[in-house]
Amino acid sequence: MDGGRPTAQAAAVRAPIDFRTILNAIRYILATGCQQHVLPTGLPPGSTVQGYFYRRARMATWRWFKVRQVR
């Protein structure tokens, strides 16, 4: 911080990502077996998808999602 002002990196705002797009990317990885860093351009970056996946895995959200998909 220079003179009490935040740096450009600290002031950067992330664009919101639609959760459906994240789920589509995870489904794409599971269906095709592709690696996360070679996702098609219409999907979010692989690092973003991985972060969402691991966060949800820690929260055990995937069990709920799997049950919802079966019904």
Backbone bond lengths (Angstrom), bond angles and torsions (degrees), N, CA, C in turn:
res aa  C-N    CA-C-N  psi(-1)  N-CA   C-N-CA  omega(-1)  CA-C   N-CA-C  phi
1 M - - - 1.452 - - 1.516 109.84 -
2 D 1.306 115.55 128.50 1.457 121.96 176.32 1.516 109.44 -107.16
3 G 1.316 116.87 115.18 1.451 119.90 176.74 1.516 113.79 63.62
4 G 1.327 117.42 29.04 1.454 120.58 177.45 1.524 114.88 84.53
5 R 1.327 117.02 -0.65 1.462 119.84 179.40 1.533 109.61 -95.19
6 P 1.321 118.31 140.82 1.463 120.05 178.57 1.526 110.83 -70.42
7 T 1.310 115.57 152.33 1.465 120.05 177.69 1.522 109.57 -71.88
8 A 1.325 116.45 168.87 1.471 120.79 -179.60 1.521 111.04 -62.21
9 Q 1.332 117.13 -38.01 1.462 120.13 179.54 1.524 111.51 -67.02
10 A 1.311 117.12 -40.91 1.459 120.47 -179.70 1.520 111.55 -68.75
11 A 1.324 116.72 -28.69 1.460 120.37 -177.53 1.530 112.50 -87.90
12 A 1.331 117.32 -7.42 1.468 120.27 -178.26 1.527 110.22 -64.61
13 V 1.324 115.21 137.98 1.457 120.85 179.94 1.524 107.90 -112.33
14 R 1.313 115.31 131.26 1.462 119.69 179.58 1.521 110.04 -80.02
15 A 1.309 114.93 140.66 1.463 119.89 176.32 1.525 108.74 -75.58
16 P 1.326 117.57 139.16 1.465 119.35 179.58 1.527 110.67 -67.11
17 I 1.317 115.45 143.80 1.460 121.43 179.16 1.520 108.22 -117.05
18 D 1.298 115.57 131.86 1.459 121.81 179.73 1.525 109.33 -65.64
19 F 1.334 116.92 130.38 1.460 121.25 -177.94 1.527 111.16 -63.38
20 R 1.317 117.43 -32.14 1.470 119.87 177.77 1.533 110.39 -61.97
21 T 1.319 117.28 -36.56 1.458 121.06 178.60 1.525 110.83 -65.10
22 I 1.337 115.63 -39.41 1.465 120.11 176.55 1.527 110.01 -62.36
23 L 1.328 116.48 -45.95 1.469 119.99 179.48 1.524 111.18 -63.20
24 N 1.320 117.12 -39.50 1.460 120.28 177.06 1.526 110.90 -61.26
25 A 1.312 117.35 -39.77 1.468 120.85 178.94 1.525 110.63 -65.79
26 I 1.335 116.88 -41.57 1.466 120.07 178.99 1.527 109.99 -65.29
27 R 1.326 117.01 -42.70 1.469 120.30 176.87 1.519 110.91 -61.53
28 Y 1.324 116.64 -40.41 1.464 120.86 179.77 1.530 110.46 -61.41
29 I 1.323 116.36 -44.87 1.468 120.81 179.29 1.523 110.20 -61.79
30 L 1.335 116.66 -44.28 1.461 120.12 -178.75 1.527 112.18 -68.19
31 A 1.315 117.27 -37.46 1.470 121.00 -176.59 1.527 112.51 -75.83
32 T 1.328 116.93 -38.68 1.459 119.67 -174.48 1.518 113.19 -98.56
33 G 1.319 116.71 -20.28 1.454 119.80 -177.57 1.521 113.00 77.16
34 C 1.330 116.67 12.08 1.468 118.94 -179.39 1.532 109.64 -72.66
35 Q 1.303 115.61 159.84 1.453 120.40 176.94 1.512 109.21 -82.54
36 Q 1.325 115.59 154.09 1.458 119.37 -173.25 1.524 113.04 -65.39
37 H 1.298 118.75 -26.34 1.466 119.34 -177.38 1.524 113.21 -81.69
38 V 1.335 118.59 -2.11 1.468 121.38 178.06 1.528 111.21 -118.14
39 L 1.319 116.74 31.79 1.461 120.52 177.24 1.527 110.27 -66.37
40 P 1.329 117.85 149.00 1.469 120.46 177.00 1.532 111.07 -59.80
41 T 1.310 116.01 161.44 1.465 121.05 -174.84 1.521 113.35 -67.59
42 G 1.315 119.66 -20.93 1.456 121.26 -179.67 1.516 113.59 -77.61
43 L 1.328 117.29 -7.49 1.460 121.70 -178.52 1.531 109.84 -106.40
44 P 1.341 116.90 160.17 1.472 119.72 -179.77 1.535 111.58 -64.84
45 P 1.326 117.57 166.32 1.465 120.73 177.63 1.536 111.39 -58.91
46 G 1.316 115.99 148.69 1.462 121.10 -178.19 1.521 113.34 -58.85
47 S 1.324 117.42 -36.14 1.467 120.38 -179.64 1.528 110.94 -65.42
48 T 1.320 116.99 -35.39 1.463 121.14 177.91 1.521 110.11 -68.03
49 V 1.319 116.19 -45.03 1.467 121.11 179.19 1.525 110.09 -61.53
50 Q 1.329 116.29 -43.87 1.454 120.48 179.80 1.530 111.08 -62.06
51 G 1.323 116.78 -42.82 1.463 120.23 179.62 1.516 111.91 -61.08
52 Y 1.325 117.14 -45.55 1.458 120.63 177.62 1.518 110.82 -62.47
53 F 1.332 116.53 -43.41 1.465 120.26 -178.66 1.523 111.10 -60.77
54 Y 1.329 117.72 -49.63 1.460 120.75 -178.16 1.523 112.09 -66.00
55 R 1.330 117.26 -38.43 1.471 119.06 177.44 1.513 110.81 -62.24
56 R 1.325 117.25 -44.46 1.465 120.79 -179.90 1.527 111.36 -68.75
57 A 1.322 116.89 -34.36 1.467 120.17 178.36 1.527 110.03 -64.35
58 R 1.322 116.69 -40.54 1.467 119.81 177.88 1.526 111.66 -65.85
59 M 1.334 116.43 -31.91 1.465 120.69 -179.11 1.528 112.07 -86.97
60 A 1.323 117.86 -1.70 1.474 123.55 -178.68 1.529 111.51 61.10
61 T 1.315 117.22 31.68 1.462 121.78 179.10 1.512 111.07 -72.90
62 W 1.333 117.56 -27.59 1.465 119.76 -174.82 1.521 111.96 -65.45
63 R 1.319 117.50 -30.05 1.467 119.08 176.20 1.524 109.97 -61.60
64 W 1.326 116.05 -43.47 1.462 120.79 178.14 1.521 110.15 -63.75
65 F 1.329 116.61 -43.59 1.457 121.26 -178.67 1.534 110.48 -63.02
66 K 1.317 116.70 -42.25 1.459 121.08 -179.75 1.520 110.69 -63.04
67 V 1.319 117.66 -42.52 1.458 121.88 178.12 1.516 109.98 -63.29
68 R 1.334 117.32 -41.89 1.468 121.15 -179.75 1.531 111.37 -64.59
69 Q 1.332 117.25 -34.80 1.459 121.10 -179.73 1.522 111.31 -70.21
70 V 1.323 117.90 -33.69 1.464 122.07 -177.51 1.520 110.97 -71.98
71 R 1.309 116.44 -36.97 1.474 120.61 -176.42 1.487 112.94 -69.98
